[in-house]
């Protein structure tokens, strides 16, 4: 992973549906500073996903979780104490 990659930990999410439009709505709560508490999480825009997009996202997330689980626990790169 690149050192200049900015990460914002996810602190929660809200998923809703709009059945009449066949949409899945996704809003993420995220932490933007190291001092921010989860209850102070910022909200993302509300993303509207079509059913095919939602299914594809589910598939990508499942494959990513499986890849991380297969890799097991390892120490981060760098000097060891």
ABEGO torsion letter per residue (X at the ends): XBAABBBBBBAEBBBBBBAAAGBBBBBBBBBABAABBAAABBBBBBBBBBAAAAAAAAAAAAAAAAAAAAAEBBBBBEBBX
